[in-house]
Amino acid sequence: MIHVDELTGAWDRGSFEYYLRNRLPQEQEGFGIIYCDVDHLKEINDSYGHREGDFAISTAVCLLREAIRTEDIIVRHGGDEFLVIVKSPFKKDLDHIVQRMEHIFDEYNQDSTKRYKLECSFGGDIFDKSYSSIDHFINYIDGLMYLNKNKKKNKEMLLIK
């Protein structure tokens, strides 16, 4: 039975774990997961309040939904962290979805009247039998997401100087 997060409508973590327990034993091909983290949420909460932070989180999920295919799944993994299960064993499909996500966030920010930019950092790859566990894989893509986040921070620092 699938349960969804009340704020975002994304699957909750328990539903994700249930899905993986039932899917992994039957999985012949790999599938992708994209780790998404809403950037600067603490600053949004501190500057504009938690209600605005909730708005940013739910808007981010709406934007993610625009970028994915109907067969893909969004999971709220933590407070401002989401996983997107991409039902494809091909890295090019995953990369294409990340590019669409980035484009949709850019378009949103161009049209937004908010005083902050809504952005996410992404890290993803294809899960296959070479990973010892799904937890090992999620830690790996979490690391990829942090590499992306740090590249963006370094770029911002270069722009400030």
C-alpha positions as CSV (number, residue, x, y, z in Angstrom):
1,M,0.0,0.0,0.0
2,I,1.4,3.4,-1.0
3,H,1.3,6.4,1.3
4,V,2.1,9.9,0.3
5,D,3.6,12.9,2.1
6,E,0.8,15.3,3.1
7,L,2.7,18.5,2.1
8,T,4.0,17.4,-1.3
9,G,1.9,14.4,-2.5
10,A,5.2,12.5,-3.1
11,W,5.6,9.0,-1.9
12,D,6.8,8.8,1.7
13,R,9.9,6.9,2.7
14,G,8.1,3.9,4.0
15,S,6.4,3.5,0.6
16,F,9.7,3.7,-1.1
17,E,11.2,1.0,1.1
18,Y,8.2,-1.2,0.5
19,Y,8.5,-0.7,-3.2
20,L,12.2,-1.6,-3.3
21,R,11.7,-4.7,-1.1
22,N,9.1,-5.9,-3.6
23,R,10.8,-4.7,-6.8
24,L,14.5,-5.5,-6.3
25,P,14.1,-9.3,-6.1
26,Q,12.4,-9.3,-9.6
27,E,14.6,-6.6,-11.2
28,Q,16.5,-7.9,-14.2
29,E,17.5,-4.5,-15.6
30,G,18.8,-1.6,-13.7
31,F,16.8,1.5,-12.9
32,G,17.8,5.0,-12.1
33,I,17.5,7.2,-9.0
34,I,18.1,10.9,-8.9
35,Y,18.8,12.4,-5.5
36,C,17.4,16.0,-5.3
37,D,18.0,18.5,-2.5
38,V,16.3,21.9,-2.3
39,D,19.1,24.5,-2.1
40,H,19.1,27.2,0.5
41,L,15.9,26.0,2.3
42,K,17.3,27.1,5.7
43,E,17.8,30.6,4.4
44,I,14.3,30.7,2.9
45,N,12.9,29.5,6.3
46,D,15.0,32.0,8.3
47,S,14.2,35.0,6.0
48,Y,10.6,34.3,5.0
49,G,9.2,31.9,7.5
50,H,8.5,28.2,7.6
51,R,5.2,28.6,5.7
52,E,7.2,30.0,2.8
53,G,9.7,27.1,3.2
54,D,6.8,24.7,2.9
55,F,5.7,26.5,-0.2
56,A,9.2,26.2,-1.7
57,I,9.3,22.5,-1.0
58,S,5.8,21.8,-2.5
59,T,6.6,24.0,-5.5
60,A,9.9,22.1,-6.0
61,V,8.0,18.8,-6.1
62,C,5.5,20.3,-8.7
63,L,8.5,21.3,-10.8
64,L,10.1,17.9,-10.5
65,R,6.8,16.3,-11.5
66,E,6.8,18.4,-14.7
67,A,10.2,17.1,-15.6
68,I,9.7,13.4,-15.1
69,R,7.7,10.8,-17.1
70,T,4.4,9.3,-15.9
71,E,6.0,6.0,-14.9
72,D,8.7,7.7,-12.7
73,I,8.1,8.2,-9.0
74,I,9.0,11.0,-6.6
75,V,9.7,10.1,-3.0
76,R,10.2,12.5,-0.1
77,H,13.3,11.1,1.5
78,G,13.8,13.7,4.1
79,G,12.8,17.3,4.9
80,D,14.0,18.9,1.7
81,E,15.5,15.8,0.0
82,F,13.7,13.8,-2.7
83,L,14.4,10.7,-4.7
84,V,13.1,10.3,-8.2
85,I,12.9,6.7,-9.3
86,V,13.5,6.6,-13.0
87,K,12.2,3.4,-14.6
88,S,14.9,3.0,-17.2
89,P,18.3,1.2,-17.1
90,F,19.9,3.9,-19.3
91,K,22.0,6.7,-18.0
92,K,21.1,8.9,-21.0
93,D,17.5,8.8,-19.8
94,L,18.5,9.9,-16.3
95,D,20.7,12.7,-17.7
96,H,17.9,13.9,-19.9
97,I,15.5,14.1,-17.0
98,V,18.1,16.0,-14.9
99,Q,18.5,18.5,-17.7
100,R,14.8,18.9,-17.9
101,M,14.6,19.5,-14.2
102,E,17.3,22.2,-14.4
103,H,15.6,23.9,-17.3
104,I,12.2,23.9,-15.6
105,F,13.7,25.4,-12.4
106,D,15.4,28.1,-14.5
107,E,12.1,28.9,-16.2
108,Y,10.3,29.0,-12.9
109,N,12.8,31.5,-11.5
110,Q,12.7,33.7,-14.5
111,D,8.9,34.1,-14.1
112,S,8.7,34.0,-10.3
113,T,8.0,37.1,-8.2
114,K,9.6,35.5,-5.1
115,R,12.7,37.3,-3.7
116,Y,14.7,34.1,-3.7
117,K,15.6,31.6,-6.4
118,L,14.2,28.1,-6.0
119,E,16.9,25.7,-6.9
120,C,17.8,22.0,-6.4
121,S,21.1,20.1,-6.5
122,F,21.0,16.7,-8.2
123,G,23.0,13.5,-8.2
124,G,21.9,10.3,-9.9
125,D,23.0,7.0,-11.4
126,I,21.7,3.7,-12.5
127,F,21.2,1.0,-9.8
128,D,22.4,-2.4,-10.8
129,K,23.6,-5.6,-9.1
130,S,27.2,-4.1,-8.7
131,Y,26.0,-2.2,-5.6
132,S,26.0,-4.2,-2.4
133,S,22.7,-2.7,-1.3
134,I,20.2,0.0,-2.0
135,D,21.6,2.0,1.0
136,H,25.1,1.8,-0.5
137,F,23.7,3.1,-3.8
138,I,21.7,5.9,-2.1
139,N,24.8,7.0,-0.2
140,Y,26.7,7.1,-3.5
141,I,24.1,9.3,-5.3
142,D,23.8,11.5,-2.2
143,G,27.6,12.1,-2.6
144,L,27.1,12.9,-6.3
145,M,24.4,15.4,-5.2
146,Y,26.7,17.1,-2.8
147,L,29.4,17.3,-5.5
148,N,26.8,19.2,-7.6
149,K,25.8,21.4,-4.6
150,N,29.5,22.3,-3.9
151,K,30.2,23.1,-7.5
152,K,27.3,25.5,-7.5
153,K,28.5,27.1,-4.2
154,N,32.0,27.5,-5.6
155,K,30.6,29.1,-8.7
156,E,28.5,31.5,-6.5
157,M,31.7,32.4,-4.6
158,L,33.5,33.2,-7.8
159,L,30.7,35.5,-8.9
160,I,30.7,37.3,-5.6
161,K,34.5,38.3,-5.7
